[in-house]
Each structure stands twice: as C-alpha cells, then as structure tokens.
Amino acid sequence: MITPASPFPALLLRRGSERVLVVADLHIGWEVSLAERGVHVPSQTPKMLDKMLQLIKLCRPTSLIFLGDVKHAIAKVVMGEWRDIPDFFETIGKKVPNIQVIPGNHDGNLEPLLPKTVEILPSKGAVLGDVGFFHGHAWPAPELLGCRNLVTAHVHPMVAFRDPMGFRITRQVWVKATCNCAKLAGPLLKHMRIKVDNDPVTLLKKRFGVKVKPSSELLIMPSFNDFLGGQTINKRALRKNVRSRAFIGPVLRCGSIDVDNAETYLLDGTFVGTIEQLRKLS
Ligand SMILES: [Mn+2]
C-alpha cells in the first residue's frame, strides 16, 4: 500500500513489517551551479536534511529510496557537493541504515559521494511488490509494465493559476494518472532494439515473462527540494494531439497516459482538479 506522507513531498510504502519511504529530486548542489552564474542563494541542504529527519521521525521507515536526481550538476562533480552530499547521507544513514538510490539524469558520478552502505539500483528502475519505481528521464525495465502501481518523478509537477489582475501563483502537486502499459510495450521493445514482429504485449510476455497491465495507476512525485522550478502541467493553448508533450520523459510522452483526466493534489492532500479542468485557470 502506498500513501503520500502529507504534507511532505514523500511517499510511504507499507509491505508487511517493511516501511519504505520514497523521496525524489533533491538536486543537492543546485545553489552551487547558480553561484557559478552569479546568483547567490544559501545552501538548501540543511533545510532538506531537517525536513528528512522530521519525516523519518514521523514515518519510522525501515528503508529509504531516493527516486533520482539526488545531486544537481550533470555528469561532473561540483566542489560544493563534496561536503553536502556525504554529510547529508551520513546523517540520515545513522537513523535509517538501509538506503537505496535509483539514479536520475543528474546523478552521474554520484557513487563516490555516497557512503559505501548506500546501494545504487539500476536507472531503469526497481519493483517492490506490485509497485514499480523509475525516475522518468529514461525508459523503465520491462518488469515495470506489469506493475499495478507506477511511481515516477523528474517532472517536478506544478499547477499555475492566473487571476484577473494577472498575478500568477504556482503550487507543487502530486499527479495521479491512469497509464495503459500496453501502449508502452511497442516503443519500449523498439528502444531495447528488439524486433517487434508480433503483438508487443505477447512478445513482452514471451521474452521477459511480464504480464502487461492495461490499466495501472501512475503517480508523479513532487520534488523534495521546494526551491526548484518545475513543469506547469496545466498549460493551456496546447493542441489536443500534442498535450502529452506538456510532460517530459519517454513514458509520459508516448500517449500511454490519460493526461486530461489526471488528478492533481496539493502537498497537504487537497484535490485541486483534473488537468483538463485546470487548463482554464492557467
Ligand atoms: Mn530528472
């Protein structure tokens, strides 16, 4: 069973005596890359560490999963991260020894910055019970297409509202959408360079033993770092056939997600509306 740990942008998965806490998109070191461009913002890491410790106290997890983009700089390690990332993980490691990371697009060269006890999982994602986790920048592993629940990140979803005065407010949201995994089977096999000479769903079953779910529930997590920008998911003036392009990442873009009817929730759990309804307000 998965439930958001509201009002935190975190998810708690309960499986028997296991309690897995999931967070995504910390982008530690984002301020460092801003400083390189002349904008000076205090480090957000102490704030995130404090929030993480509060969460651990509240949820009493037996393990932690970081669903990608732990760090910010792509591929190269920025000096400021050398201190922030090891300190962060050593502190929370004392509270919860079992920590796993599913890498995102910003996590190149992350391994040397993490304590040895932190396990790095494949960037194609991981399955826990009937829940599949993947960051969202790349295609997930075939096994994820057989999951009843999918959890992803990467988008940093936000809704925007504009009032008659022209003021615009944005809020971080959770997005809950129906995903037809059968529509993912063909493009995924193609991506894996497997010749699709048959029904892709049947082929996926034959090659990987995966029974593809025609209707899974996909949850897009808000970013744990609330200082970041995000993608406005209720932008209007998008032609109907290109609406899925409002999202990023191969899974959200290939038409397998019912974008119009996707539900959005604020961090405190308030239902805001479907994306279709909110487009009028952006
Ligand atoms: Mn990302």
Boltz pocket constraint, residues with backbone or C-beta under 6 A from the ligand:
constraints:
  - pocket:
      binder: B
      contacts: [[A, 68], [A, 69], [A, 104], [A, 105], [A, 106], [A, 135], [A, 137], [A, 153], [A, 154], [A, 155]]
      max_distance: 6.0
